[in-house]
């Protein structure tokens, strides 16, 4: 455990699973919203939380994508499915003023000082809960670093309301893909949905590369990342759900599912004929894929 914690702090990636949630009884809200231009869906390989403070090719790609989306049609709200909100059961956050959660350790004060003061979207959260019986409402969350570190570049003014959907860690991959299909109507009401994780995310086996200051990828990481890219382009989402069948490279690339699952939400939201554009790709620190793509 100490080895893992030391590595996470060195890499500036410390995922945190929330403590037991205490649900509040929330009043029901209208689920009727004006239909608007269909919003795209993003998957972001979020990587190091320090990217929130950096100007690099990855953050520049996020900035460019955010500007293009906003110039086309500003979202009414943003729903984030983050690798860093793991729960037993599926929850949507209804808090009207979500806090910026610094769910990591071992970082400079400058990062802890970052705030992303976007409003919440309780009405859209309530509508989301009404779309599937599996989704429960709670106000016991905010914006974790899987959300705010990327939103800071995508929408730096924090002028779009944001809410999050948790990942039920006990469910199989098919559950997450199927649940995403239930969320399709949100896109027609101006909600931009973002999956935030990493297709390849092996912290333990990246440790040696980090300590030696090496960013070149392992062969197995590139192999799995390229396999996933092809499956996404070919719309072979069934293979992405059954990724374990790919063998050793899959086992090494996805030792835990927390960072992989957000990608399944993104492809699960894709329409039958919608284009899927890869807008950033990189495998770094040996076993960390920063791949990003847009649906629609």
C-alpha positions in Angstrom: 0.0 0.0 0.0 2.9 2.4 0.8 4.4 1.6 -2.6 1.1 2.5 -4.3 0.7 5.7 -2.3 4.2 6.9 -3.0 3.8 6.3 -6.7 0.5 8.1 -6.8 1.9 11.2 -5.1 4.9 11.1 -7.4 2.7 10.9 -10.5 0.3 13.4 -9.1 -2.6 11.0 -9.6 -4.3 9.9 -6.4 -7.8 8.5 -7.0 -10.0 8.6 -4.0 -13.2 6.5 -3.4 -15.8 8.5 -1.4 -16.8 7.5 2.1 -20.3 6.1 2.7 -22.9 8.5 1.4 -25.8 9.9 3.4 -28.6 10.7 1.1 -30.9 13.7 1.6 -34.6 13.6 0.8 -34.8 15.9 -2.2 -37.9 17.4 -3.6 -38.9 16.3 -7.1 -38.3 18.7 -9.9 -39.7 19.1 -13.4 -38.3 16.9 -16.1 -39.5 19.0 -18.9 -36.8 21.1 -20.7 -36.8 22.8 -24.1 -35.3 20.7 -26.9 -32.3 22.3 -28.4 -29.4 21.4 -30.8 -28.0 17.9 -30.0 -24.8 18.2 -27.9 -21.7 16.1 -28.6 -20.2 13.7 -26.1 -16.5 13.8 -25.0 -14.2 11.2 -23.6 -11.1 12.8 -22.0 -8.0 10.9 -20.8 -7.5 13.3 -17.9 -4.1 12.1 -16.6 -2.1 14.1 -14.1 -4.1 16.6 -12.0 -1.2 19.1 -12.5 -2.5 19.5 -16.1 -4.9 21.9 -14.5 -2.0 24.3 -14.2 -0.1 23.4 -17.4 0.0 24.7 -21.0 0.9 21.7 -23.1 -0.4 20.0 -26.2 -3.0 18.1 -24.2 -4.4 21.1 -22.5 -4.3 23.1 -25.7 -6.4 20.4 -27.4 -8.9 20.7 -24.6 -9.0 24.5 -24.9 -9.5 24.2 -28.7 -12.3 21.7 -28.3 -14.1 23.7 -25.7 -14.0 26.8 -27.8 -15.4 25.0 -30.8 -18.3 23.5 -28.8 -19.1 26.8 -27.2 -18.9 28.8 -30.4 -21.3 26.3 -32.0 -23.9 26.0 -29.3 -23.1 26.8 -25.6 -24.2 23.8 -23.4 -27.1 24.3 -21.0 -25.3 22.1 -18.6 -22.4 19.6 -18.4 -22.7 16.0 -17.0 -19.4 14.4 -16.0 -18.8 10.7 -15.4 -15.5 10.7 -13.6 -13.2 7.8 -12.7 -12.9 9.4 -9.2 -16.5 9.1 -8.0 -16.9 5.4 -7.2 -19.9 4.2 -5.3 -22.0 1.2 -4.5 -25.1 2.1 -6.5 -25.4 4.8 -9.1 -25.9 8.4 -7.9 -26.4 11.8 -9.5 -25.4 14.9 -7.6 -28.1 17.5 -7.2 -26.1 20.1 -5.3 -26.8 23.6 -6.6 -23.3 24.8 -5.7 -20.8 21.9 -6.0 -17.5 22.3 -4.2 -14.2 21.9 -5.9 -12.9 18.6 -4.4 -9.1 18.3 -4.1 -9.2 14.5 -3.9 -5.4 13.8 -3.9 -2.3 14.4 -1.9 1.3 15.4 -2.3 0.9 18.4 -4.6 2.0 22.0 -4.5 -0.2 24.6 -2.7 -0.9 26.2 -6.1 -3.0 23.2 -7.2 -4.9 23.1 -3.9 -5.7 26.8 -4.4 -7.5 26.1 -7.7 -11.3 26.5 -7.6 -13.8 25.8 -10.4 -16.8 27.8 -9.2 -19.4 26.5 -11.7 -23.0 26.3 -10.5 -24.7 22.9 -10.2 -27.6 21.7 -12.3 -30.2 20.3 -9.8 -33.0 20.4 -12.3 -31.0 18.4 -14.9 -29.8 16.1 -12.2 -33.3 15.3 -11.2 -34.2 14.7 -14.8 -31.2 12.3 -15.1 -32.4 10.3 -12.1 -35.8 10.0 -13.8 -34.3 8.4 -16.9 -33.3 5.1 -15.2 -34.5 3.4 -12.0 -30.9 2.6 -11.1 -30.0 6.3 -10.6 -30.5 7.7 -7.2 -30.2 11.4 -6.2 -27.7 12.8 -3.6 -26.2 16.1 -2.7 -23.2 14.5 -1.1 -20.6 15.2 -3.7 -19.1 18.1 -5.7 -16.6 18.3 -8.6 -13.7 15.9 -8.2 -10.4 16.3 -10.1 -11.6 14.1 -12.9 -14.0 16.9 -13.6 -12.5 20.3 -12.7 -9.0 19.7 -14.0 -10.3 19.2 -17.5 -13.2 21.7 -17.3 -10.7 24.4 -16.3 -9.3 24.2 -19.9 -12.5 23.2 -21.8 -14.6 26.0 -20.2 -12.3 28.3 -18.2 -15.0 30.8 -17.3 -16.9 28.2 -15.3 -20.1 29.7 -16.8 -21.9 26.4 -17.6 -23.6 24.5 -14.7 -21.9 21.1 -14.0 -23.2 18.0 -12.2 -21.7 14.5 -11.9 -22.9 10.9 -12.2 -21.1 8.3 -10.1 -19.7 4.9 -11.2 -21.2 1.8 -9.5 -18.0 -0.1 -9.0 -19.8 -3.4 -8.4 -21.4 -3.5 -11.8 -20.2 -5.3 -15.0 -19.1 -3.4 -18.1 -22.4 -4.1 -19.8 -24.3 -2.2 -17.1 -22.4 1.0 -17.7 -22.8 0.8 -21.5 -26.6 0.1 -21.1 -27.0 2.9 -18.6 -25.4 5.4 -21.0 -28.0 4.5 -23.6 -30.7 5.7 -21.2 -29.1 9.1 -21.0 -29.4 9.9 -24.7 -32.3 12.4 -24.4 -30.1 14.7 -22.2 -28.1 15.5 -25.3 -31.2 16.9 -27.1 -31.8 19.2 -24.2 -28.4 20.9 -24.3 -26.4 18.7 -21.9 -22.8 18.0 -22.8 -21.8 14.7 -21.4 -18.2 13.9 -20.6 -16.5 10.7 -19.6 -13.3 11.4 -17.8 -10.8 8.6 -17.2 -8.0 6.8 -19.1 -8.2 3.9 -21.5 -4.8 2.6 -20.3 -4.2 3.3 -16.6 -1.6 1.1 -14.9 0.0 3.1 -12.1 2.1 0.3 -10.6 3.9 -0.6 -13.8 4.5 3.0 -14.7 6.4 3.7 -11.5 9.8 2.7 -12.8 9.4 4.9 -15.9 8.5 7.8 -13.7 11.4 7.4 -11.3 13.8 7.3 -14.2 12.2 10.3 -15.8 11.1 8.3 -18.9 7.9 9.1 -20.6 8.1 6.5 -23.4 5.3 3.9 -23.4 5.3 0.2 -22.9 4.6 -1.9 -25.9 1.5 -3.5 -24.3 0.1 0.0 -23.5 0.4 1.2 -27.1 -1.0 -2.1 -28.3 -4.1 -1.9 -26.2 -4.6 1.8 -26.8 -4.4 1.3 -30.6 -6.8 -1.7 -30.3 -9.3 0.4 -28.4 -8.9 3.2 -31.0 -9.7 0.8 -33.8 -12.7 -0.6 -32.0 -14.0 2.9 -31.4 -13.6 3.9 -35.0 -15.1 0.6 -36.2 -18.0 1.1 -33.7 -17.3 -2.4 -32.3 -18.5 -1.4 -28.9 -19.2 -5.0 -27.9 -15.5 -5.7 -28.0 -14.8 -2.7 -25.8 -17.3 -4.1 -23.3 -15.6 -7.5 -23.5 -12.1 -6.1 -23.5 -10.7 -8.8 -21.3 -10.9 -11.2 -24.3 -8.0 -9.2 -25.8 -5.6 -10.9 -23.4 -2.5 -9.9 -21.6 -2.3 -6.4 -23.0 -5.8 -5.7 -21.7 -5.0 -7.1 -18.3 -2.0 -4.9 -18.0 -3.7 -1.8 -19.4 -6.8 -2.1 -17.2 -5.8 -3.6 -13.8 -8.8 -1.8 -12.3 -11.8 -0.6 -14.2 -12.4 2.8 -12.6 -10.6 4.7 -15.4 -11.8 2.5 -18.2 -15.6 2.7 -17.5 -16.0 6.4 -18.4 -15.1 5.6 -22.0 -18.0 3.1 -22.1 -20.4 5.9 -21.2 -19.0 7.9 -24.1 -19.4 5.2 -26.7 -22.7 4.1 -25.2 -24.1 7.6 -25.9 -23.1 7.5 -29.6 -25.9 7.5 -32.2 -25.9 4.8 -34.9 -24.5 7.2 -37.6 -22.7 9.8 -35.5 -19.1 10.5 -36.4 -16.4 9.8 -33.7 -13.3 12.0 -33.9 -10.1 11.3 -32.1 -8.7 14.7 -31.1 -5.8 13.8 -28.9 -3.6 10.7 -28.5 -0.6 10.0 -26.4 0.6 7.1 -24.2 3.0 8.4 -21.5 4.8 7.3 -18.3 4.9 3.8 -19.7 1.2 2.9 -19.0 -1.0 5.9 -19.2 -3.1 6.7 -22.3 -4.3 10.3 -22.7 -6.5 9.5 -25.7 -9.5 11.9 -26.2 -12.3 11.6 -28.6 -15.6 13.4 -29.5 -18.9 11.8 -30.5 -21.0 14.0 -32.8 
